[in-house]
Amino acid sequence: MLANVNATRMELLHLRRRVGLAKRGHHLLSDKRDELSRQLIAVAREIAPLRKRVEKQIMKTCRRFMLARATMEPEHVKAALEVPTKKFSLVVNFARVMNVRVPRLEKEMSGEIICYGFATTSGEMDAALLALEKAFDDLIELAEKEKRTRLIATELQATRRRVNVLEHVVIPELHDTIRFIYDKLAEAERDNITRLMKITDIIRA
Protein backbone atom coordinates (compact mmCIF):
# COMPACT_ATOMS: atom_id res chain seq x y z
CA MET A 1 0.00 0.00 0.00
CA LEU A 2 2.73 2.46 1.02
CA ALA A 3 4.74 1.72 -2.14
CA ASN A 4 1.86 3.07 -4.24
CA VAL A 5 1.55 6.33 -2.32
CA ASN A 6 2.61 9.55 -4.02
CA ALA A 7 5.07 11.08 -1.56
CA THR A 8 4.11 14.69 -2.27
CA ARG A 9 3.11 17.63 -0.11
CA MET A 10 -0.33 17.68 -1.75
CA GLU A 11 -0.86 14.04 -0.80
CA LEU A 12 0.31 14.82 2.72
CA LEU A 13 -2.22 17.64 3.01
CA HIS A 14 -4.95 15.35 1.67
CA LEU A 15 -4.10 12.65 4.21
CA ARG A 16 -4.10 15.13 7.09
CA ARG A 17 -7.63 16.14 6.12
CA ARG A 18 -8.65 12.49 5.98
CA VAL A 19 -7.22 11.91 9.46
CA GLY A 20 -9.19 14.86 10.80
CA LEU A 21 -12.36 13.56 9.17
CA ALA A 22 -11.76 10.03 10.46
CA LYS A 23 -11.21 11.31 14.01
CA ARG A 24 -14.41 13.37 13.90
CA GLY A 25 -16.29 10.34 12.60
CA HIS A 26 -14.77 8.19 15.33
CA HIS A 27 -15.82 10.70 17.99
CA LEU A 28 -19.40 10.91 16.67
CA LEU A 29 -19.73 7.14 16.33
CA SER A 30 -18.32 6.65 19.83
CA ASP A 31 -20.96 9.02 21.21
CA LYS A 32 -23.63 7.17 19.24
CA ARG A 33 -22.37 3.82 20.55
CA ASP A 34 -22.48 5.06 24.15
CA GLU A 35 -25.99 6.47 23.76
CA LEU A 36 -27.26 3.28 22.08
CA SER A 37 -25.78 1.27 24.97
CA ARG A 38 -27.57 3.51 27.46
CA GLN A 39 -30.87 3.18 25.58
CA LEU A 40 -30.48 -0.59 25.33
CA ILE A 41 -29.82 -0.96 29.06
CA ALA A 42 -32.78 1.26 29.92
CA VAL A 43 -35.21 -0.73 27.73
CA ALA A 44 -33.82 -4.07 28.93
CA ARG A 45 -34.46 -3.04 32.53
CA GLU A 46 -38.08 -2.28 31.66
CA ILE A 47 -38.62 -5.56 29.81
CA ALA A 48 -37.81 -7.98 32.64
CA PRO A 49 -40.59 -6.92 35.08
CA LEU A 50 -42.99 -6.35 32.18
CA ARG A 51 -42.46 -9.88 30.88
CA LYS A 52 -43.06 -11.31 34.34
CA ARG A 53 -46.29 -9.34 34.62
CA VAL A 54 -47.48 -10.53 31.20
CA GLU A 55 -46.65 -14.16 31.99
CA LYS A 56 -48.56 -13.87 35.26
CA GLN A 57 -51.56 -12.35 33.49
CA ILE A 58 -51.56 -15.03 30.77
CA MET A 59 -51.33 -17.84 33.32
CA LYS A 60 -54.18 -16.30 35.31
CA THR A 61 -56.27 -15.97 32.15
CA CYS A 62 -55.59 -19.59 31.15
CA ARG A 63 -56.60 -20.83 34.59
CA ARG A 64 -59.86 -18.89 34.35
CA PHE A 65 -60.61 -20.36 30.92
CA MET A 66 -59.93 -23.84 32.31
CA LEU A 67 -62.33 -23.17 35.20
CA ALA A 68 -64.90 -21.84 32.75
CA ARG A 69 -64.66 -25.00 30.65
CA ALA A 70 -64.96 -27.12 33.76
CA THR A 71 -68.18 -25.36 34.85
CA MET A 72 -69.86 -25.17 31.41
CA GLU A 73 -71.06 -27.59 28.81
CA PRO A 74 -68.72 -27.86 25.78
CA GLU A 75 -71.44 -26.69 23.37
CA HIS A 76 -72.12 -23.66 25.57
CA VAL A 77 -68.40 -22.77 25.59
CA LYS A 78 -68.28 -23.04 21.79
CA ALA A 79 -71.45 -20.98 21.36
CA ALA A 80 -70.19 -18.28 23.75
CA LEU A 81 -66.94 -17.78 21.85
CA GLU A 82 -68.16 -18.48 18.32
CA VAL A 83 -69.26 -15.00 17.29
CA PRO A 84 -67.02 -12.35 18.87
CA THR A 85 -68.16 -8.75 18.76
CA LYS A 86 -64.90 -7.23 19.98
CA LYS A 87 -62.87 -5.77 17.12
CA PHE A 88 -59.16 -5.29 17.48
CA SER A 89 -56.67 -3.58 15.18
CA LEU A 90 -53.07 -2.56 15.66
CA VAL A 91 -51.67 0.73 14.40
CA VAL A 92 -47.92 0.79 13.83
CA ASN A 93 -46.16 4.15 13.92
CA PHE A 94 -42.42 4.73 13.92
CA ALA A 95 -40.04 6.90 15.90
CA ARG A 96 -36.28 7.36 15.73
CA VAL A 97 -33.84 6.58 18.52
CA MET A 98 -30.31 7.65 17.51
CA ASN A 99 -31.30 7.24 13.85
CA VAL A 100 -32.76 3.78 14.53
CA ARG A 101 -36.33 3.42 13.24
CA VAL A 102 -38.28 1.79 16.07
CA PRO A 103 -42.00 0.91 16.08
CA ARG A 104 -44.65 2.39 18.32
CA LEU A 105 -47.69 0.14 18.63
CA GLU A 106 -51.16 1.45 19.40
CA LYS A 107 -54.26 -0.69 19.68
CA GLU A 108 -57.70 0.28 18.48
CA MET A 109 -60.54 -1.72 20.02
CA SER A 110 -64.27 -1.45 19.65
CA GLY A 111 -67.24 -3.48 20.79
CA GLU A 112 -67.68 -5.62 23.89
CA ILE A 113 -65.60 -8.68 24.60
CA ILE A 114 -68.53 -10.36 26.37
CA CYS A 115 -70.89 -11.13 23.50
CA TYR A 116 -73.17 -13.84 24.86
CA GLY A 117 -76.11 -14.27 27.14
CA PHE A 118 -75.59 -15.15 30.75
CA ALA A 119 -78.07 -18.02 30.99
CA THR A 120 -75.68 -20.75 29.84
CA THR A 121 -72.34 -19.24 30.83
CA SER A 122 -70.48 -19.08 34.11
CA GLY A 123 -68.92 -16.11 35.84
CA GLU A 124 -65.50 -17.69 35.22
CA MET A 125 -65.96 -17.17 31.47
CA ASP A 126 -66.68 -13.49 32.07
CA ALA A 127 -63.61 -13.17 34.30
CA ALA A 128 -61.41 -15.00 31.76
CA LEU A 129 -62.40 -12.74 28.88
CA LEU A 130 -62.00 -9.59 30.95
CA ALA A 131 -58.58 -10.77 32.14
CA LEU A 132 -57.58 -11.43 28.51
CA GLU A 133 -58.73 -7.96 27.51
CA LYS A 134 -56.73 -6.42 30.35
CA ALA A 135 -53.59 -8.31 29.29
CA PHE A 136 -53.65 -6.78 25.78
CA ASP A 137 -52.06 -3.50 26.85
CA ASP A 138 -49.10 -5.17 28.52
CA LEU A 139 -48.71 -7.65 25.65
CA ILE A 140 -48.52 -4.83 23.11
CA GLU A 141 -46.09 -2.86 25.26
CA LEU A 142 -43.89 -5.95 25.67
CA ALA A 143 -43.88 -6.62 21.91
CA GLU A 144 -42.96 -2.99 21.22
CA LYS A 145 -40.10 -2.95 23.73
CA GLU A 146 -38.68 -6.30 22.63
CA LYS A 147 -38.68 -5.22 18.98
CA ARG A 148 -37.03 -1.93 19.97
CA THR A 149 -34.39 -3.85 21.91
CA ARG A 150 -33.53 -6.07 18.93
CA LEU A 151 -33.28 -3.09 16.56
CA ILE A 152 -31.11 -1.05 18.94
CA ALA A 153 -28.89 -4.08 19.63
CA THR A 154 -28.37 -4.62 15.88
CA GLU A 155 -27.48 -0.95 15.34
CA LEU A 156 -25.19 -0.99 18.38
CA GLN A 157 -23.29 -3.97 17.00
CA ALA A 158 -22.85 -2.28 13.62
CA THR A 159 -21.73 0.98 15.28
CA ARG A 160 -19.17 -0.86 17.42
CA ARG A 161 -17.73 -2.46 14.28
CA ARG A 162 -17.39 0.93 12.59
CA VAL A 163 -15.73 2.44 15.67
CA ASN A 164 -13.26 -0.46 15.85
CA VAL A 165 -12.42 -0.23 12.16
CA LEU A 166 -11.74 3.50 12.43
CA GLU A 167 -9.78 3.16 15.67
CA HIS A 168 -7.68 0.10 14.85
CA VAL A 169 -7.43 0.10 11.04
CA VAL A 170 -8.24 3.34 9.23
CA ILE A 171 -6.64 5.94 11.53
CA PRO A 172 -3.44 3.90 12.21
CA GLU A 173 -3.00 3.24 8.47
CA LEU A 174 -3.40 6.95 7.70
CA HIS A 175 -0.81 7.81 10.36
CA ASP A 176 1.58 5.21 8.93
CA THR A 177 1.13 6.66 5.44
CA ILE A 178 1.74 10.18 6.73
CA ARG A 179 4.94 9.05 8.45
CA PHE A 180 6.02 7.30 5.26
CA ILE A 181 5.50 10.50 3.22
CA TYR A 182 7.31 12.56 5.85
CA ASP A 183 10.28 10.20 5.63
CA LYS A 184 10.26 10.30 1.83
CA LEU A 185 10.06 14.09 1.76
CA ALA A 186 12.84 14.37 4.36
CA GLU A 187 14.98 11.97 2.33
CA ALA A 188 14.36 13.99 -0.84
CA GLU A 189 15.22 17.17 1.06
CA ARG A 190 18.51 15.68 2.26
CA ASP A 191 19.33 14.58 -1.31
CA ASN A 192 18.65 18.11 -2.56
CA ILE A 193 20.88 19.61 0.12
CA THR A 194 23.65 17.15 -0.74
CA ARG A 195 23.41 18.02 -4.45
CA LEU A 196 23.46 21.73 -3.69
CA MET A 197 26.54 21.32 -1.52
CA LYS A 198 28.30 19.39 -4.30
CA ILE A 199 27.38 22.07 -6.84
CA THR A 200 28.63 24.74 -4.47
CA ASP A 201 31.94 22.89 -4.04
CA ILE A 202 32.31 22.54 -7.81
CA ILE A 203 31.63 26.25 -8.35
CA ARG A 204 34.13 27.24 -5.65
CA ALA A 205 36.77 24.96 -7.11
C-alpha positions as CSV (number, residue, x, y, z in Angstrom):
1,M,0.0,0.0,0.0
2,L,2.7,2.5,1.0
3,A,4.7,1.7,-2.1
4,N,1.9,3.1,-4.2
5,V,1.5,6.3,-2.3
6,N,2.6,9.5,-4.0
7,A,5.1,11.1,-1.6
8,T,4.1,14.7,-2.3
9,R,3.1,17.6,-0.1
10,M,-0.3,17.7,-1.8
11,E,-0.9,14.0,-0.8
12,L,0.3,14.8,2.7
13,L,-2.2,17.6,3.0
14,H,-5.0,15.4,1.7
15,L,-4.1,12.6,4.2
16,R,-4.1,15.1,7.1
17,R,-7.6,16.1,6.1
18,R,-8.7,12.5,6.0
19,V,-7.2,11.9,9.5
20,G,-9.2,14.9,10.8
21,L,-12.4,13.6,9.2
22,A,-11.8,10.0,10.5
23,K,-11.2,11.3,14.0
24,R,-14.4,13.4,13.9
25,G,-16.3,10.3,12.6
26,H,-14.8,8.2,15.3
27,H,-15.8,10.7,18.0
28,L,-19.4,10.9,16.7
29,L,-19.7,7.1,16.3
30,S,-18.3,6.6,19.8
31,D,-21.0,9.0,21.2
32,K,-23.6,7.2,19.2
33,R,-22.4,3.8,20.5
34,D,-22.5,5.1,24.2
35,E,-26.0,6.5,23.8
36,L,-27.3,3.3,22.1
37,S,-25.8,1.3,25.0
38,R,-27.6,3.5,27.5
39,Q,-30.9,3.2,25.6
40,L,-30.5,-0.6,25.3
41,I,-29.8,-1.0,29.1
42,A,-32.8,1.3,29.9
43,V,-35.2,-0.7,27.7
44,A,-33.8,-4.1,28.9
45,R,-34.5,-3.0,32.5
46,E,-38.1,-2.3,31.7
47,I,-38.6,-5.6,29.8
48,A,-37.8,-8.0,32.6
49,P,-40.6,-6.9,35.1
50,L,-43.0,-6.3,32.2
51,R,-42.5,-9.9,30.9
52,K,-43.1,-11.3,34.3
53,R,-46.3,-9.3,34.6
54,V,-47.5,-10.5,31.2
55,E,-46.6,-14.2,32.0
56,K,-48.6,-13.9,35.3
57,Q,-51.6,-12.3,33.5
58,I,-51.6,-15.0,30.8
59,M,-51.3,-17.8,33.3
60,K,-54.2,-16.3,35.3
61,T,-56.3,-16.0,32.2
62,C,-55.6,-19.6,31.1
63,R,-56.6,-20.8,34.6
64,R,-59.9,-18.9,34.4
65,F,-60.6,-20.4,30.9
66,M,-59.9,-23.8,32.3
67,L,-62.3,-23.2,35.2
68,A,-64.9,-21.8,32.8
69,R,-64.7,-25.0,30.6
70,A,-65.0,-27.1,33.8
71,T,-68.2,-25.4,34.8
72,M,-69.9,-25.2,31.4
73,E,-71.1,-27.6,28.8
74,P,-68.7,-27.9,25.8
75,E,-71.4,-26.7,23.4
76,H,-72.1,-23.7,25.6
77,V,-68.4,-22.8,25.6
78,K,-68.3,-23.0,21.8
79,A,-71.4,-21.0,21.4
80,A,-70.2,-18.3,23.8
81,L,-66.9,-17.8,21.8
82,E,-68.2,-18.5,18.3
83,V,-69.3,-15.0,17.3
84,P,-67.0,-12.4,18.9
85,T,-68.2,-8.8,18.8
86,K,-64.9,-7.2,20.0
87,K,-62.9,-5.8,17.1
88,F,-59.2,-5.3,17.5
89,S,-56.7,-3.6,15.2
90,L,-53.1,-2.6,15.7
91,V,-51.7,0.7,14.4
92,V,-47.9,0.8,13.8
93,N,-46.2,4.1,13.9
94,F,-42.4,4.7,13.9
95,A,-40.0,6.9,15.9
96,R,-36.3,7.4,15.7
97,V,-33.8,6.6,18.5
98,M,-30.3,7.6,17.5
99,N,-31.3,7.2,13.9
100,V,-32.8,3.8,14.5
101,R,-36.3,3.4,13.2
102,V,-38.3,1.8,16.1
103,P,-42.0,0.9,16.1
104,R,-44.7,2.4,18.3
105,L,-47.7,0.1,18.6
106,E,-51.2,1.4,19.4
107,K,-54.3,-0.7,19.7
108,E,-57.7,0.3,18.5
109,M,-60.5,-1.7,20.0
110,S,-64.3,-1.4,19.6
111,G,-67.2,-3.5,20.8
112,E,-67.7,-5.6,23.9
113,I,-65.6,-8.7,24.6
114,I,-68.5,-10.4,26.4
115,C,-70.9,-11.1,23.5
116,Y,-73.2,-13.8,24.9
117,G,-76.1,-14.3,27.1
118,F,-75.6,-15.2,30.8
119,A,-78.1,-18.0,31.0
120,T,-75.7,-20.8,29.8
121,T,-72.3,-19.2,30.8
122,S,-70.5,-19.1,34.1
123,G,-68.9,-16.1,35.8
124,E,-65.5,-17.7,35.2
125,M,-66.0,-17.2,31.5
126,D,-66.7,-13.5,32.1
127,A,-63.6,-13.2,34.3
128,A,-61.4,-15.0,31.8
129,L,-62.4,-12.7,28.9
130,L,-62.0,-9.6,31.0
131,A,-58.6,-10.8,32.1
132,L,-57.6,-11.4,28.5
133,E,-58.7,-8.0,27.5
134,K,-56.7,-6.4,30.3
135,A,-53.6,-8.3,29.3
136,F,-53.7,-6.8,25.8
137,D,-52.1,-3.5,26.8
138,D,-49.1,-5.2,28.5
139,L,-48.7,-7.7,25.6
140,I,-48.5,-4.8,23.1
141,E,-46.1,-2.9,25.3
142,L,-43.9,-6.0,25.7
143,A,-43.9,-6.6,21.9
144,E,-43.0,-3.0,21.2
145,K,-40.1,-2.9,23.7
146,E,-38.7,-6.3,22.6
147,K,-38.7,-5.2,19.0
148,R,-37.0,-1.9,20.0
149,T,-34.4,-3.9,21.9
150,R,-33.5,-6.1,18.9
151,L,-33.3,-3.1,16.6
152,I,-31.1,-1.1,18.9
153,A,-28.9,-4.1,19.6
154,T,-28.4,-4.6,15.9
155,E,-27.5,-1.0,15.3
156,L,-25.2,-1.0,18.4
157,Q,-23.3,-4.0,17.0
158,A,-22.8,-2.3,13.6
159,T,-21.7,1.0,15.3
160,R,-19.2,-0.9,17.4
161,R,-17.7,-2.5,14.3
162,R,-17.4,0.9,12.6
163,V,-15.7,2.4,15.7
164,N,-13.3,-0.5,15.9
165,V,-12.4,-0.2,12.2
166,L,-11.7,3.5,12.4
167,E,-9.8,3.2,15.7
168,H,-7.7,0.1,14.8
169,V,-7.4,0.1,11.0
170,V,-8.2,3.3,9.2
171,I,-6.6,5.9,11.5
172,P,-3.4,3.9,12.2
173,E,-3.0,3.2,8.5
174,L,-3.4,6.9,7.7
175,H,-0.8,7.8,10.4
176,D,1.6,5.2,8.9
177,T,1.1,6.7,5.4
178,I,1.7,10.2,6.7
179,R,4.9,9.1,8.5
180,F,6.0,7.3,5.3
181,I,5.5,10.5,3.2
182,Y,7.3,12.6,5.9
183,D,10.3,10.2,5.6
184,K,10.3,10.3,1.8
185,L,10.1,14.1,1.8
186,A,12.8,14.4,4.4
187,E,15.0,12.0,2.3
188,A,14.4,14.0,-0.8
189,E,15.2,17.2,1.1
190,R,18.5,15.7,2.3
191,D,19.3,14.6,-1.3
192,N,18.6,18.1,-2.6
193,I,20.9,19.6,0.1
194,T,23.7,17.2,-0.7
195,R,23.4,18.0,-4.4
196,L,23.5,21.7,-3.7
197,M,26.5,21.3,-1.5
198,K,28.3,19.4,-4.3
199,I,27.4,22.1,-6.8
200,T,28.6,24.7,-4.5
201,D,31.9,22.9,-4.0
202,I,32.3,22.5,-7.8
203,I,31.6,26.2,-8.3
204,R,34.1,27.2,-5.7
205,A,36.8,25.0,-7.1
